[in-house]
Amino acid sequence: MKIALQYVNDLNGKTQAVQMPVSEWEKVLSHIKKSDQVLKLKTDLKLAFSQAETLRKSKGKKESLTDFLNEL
C-alpha cells in the first residue's frame, strides 16, 4: 500500500507531524482493527487450548459439553 504522505517540519527542519489523506487513514485504521481482531482471536484460542490441556490432565470430575451448554 503506497500512501502519499506530507511531512510538516519546524523552522529547524525537524519533522513535527505527518499528514495523509483521510481516505488512506481510514484504510490504515481498518487494517489495524482487523489485525487487532486476529491477534485477539489467536490469544483467546491459545488460552482455550491451554485450559483444555490443563483440564484433560486433571483428575477431577469433568463436565460434558452438553452439560456446559445446558447451563448457558
C-alpha positions in Angstrom: 0.0 0.0 0.0 1.6 3.2 -1.2 0.4 6.3 0.7 1.0 9.9 -0.3 2.5 11.4 2.9 3.3 15.0 3.6 5.8 15.9 6.4 5.4 19.0 8.5 8.7 20.5 9.6 9.6 23.2 12.1 11.8 26.1 11.3 14.9 24.0 12.0 13.8 21.3 9.6 12.9 18.8 12.2 9.8 16.8 11.3 6.9 17.6 13.7 4.0 15.8 12.0 2.9 13.6 9.1 -0.2 14.3 7.0 -2.1 11.8 4.9 -5.4 11.8 3.0 -8.4 10.9 5.2 -9.3 8.0 2.9 -5.9 6.5 3.4 -6.1 7.0 7.1 -9.4 5.2 7.2 -7.8 2.2 5.4 -4.9 2.2 7.8 -7.4 2.2 10.8 -9.4 -0.6 9.2 -6.2 -2.7 8.7 -5.2 -2.1 12.4 -8.7 -3.1 13.6 -8.6 -6.3 11.6 -5.1 -7.1 12.9 -6.2 -6.5 16.5 -9.2 -8.9 15.9 -6.9 -11.6 14.6 -4.4 -11.1 17.4 -7.3 -11.3 20.0 -8.6 -14.5 18.4 -5.2 -16.1 18.4 -4.7 -15.1 22.0 -8.1 -16.4 23.0 -7.5 -19.7 21.2 -4.1 -20.2 22.9 -5.7 -19.7 26.2 -8.6 -22.0 25.4 -6.2 -24.8 24.3 -4.1 -24.3 27.4 -7.2 -24.6 29.6 -8.4 -27.6 27.7 -5.0 -29.3 28.2 -5.0 -28.5 31.9 -8.5 -29.9 32.2 -7.5 -33.0 30.2 -4.6 -33.6 32.6 -6.6 -33.0 35.8 -8.0 -35.9 37.7 -11.1 -34.1 38.9 -14.7 -34.6 37.6 -15.1 -33.3 34.1 -18.2 -31.6 32.8 -19.6 -32.8 29.4 -20.1 -30.3 26.6 -23.8 -31.0 26.7 -24.0 -30.1 30.4 -21.9 -27.0 29.9 -24.1 -25.8 27.1 -27.3 -26.6 29.0 -26.1 -24.2 31.8 -25.9 -21.3 29.3 
